[in-house]
Amino acid sequence: MDKKNGGKTEIGKQFEYNQYTRSFFENNPQLSREDCIKCWNHKKKKIGNHKYEKDDLKILKK
């Protein structure tokens, strides 16, 4: 799909930050960009999967 037809463009696997950001805001539209960045910075330091998960929000409560 493309933006012109109202769809979302596909994000390549190599663009983990962009994928993370999209998923983060789809699940948390009320949160800020700064919240997203805090969660991403914490997530990218971990080994393994860097996809958004609900548990990533725990870092915001610290």
Secondary structure, DSSP 8 states (H G I E B T S, - for coil): --GGGT------TT-HHHHHHHHHHHH-TTS-HHHHHHHHHHHHTSSS--S--GGGGGGGG-
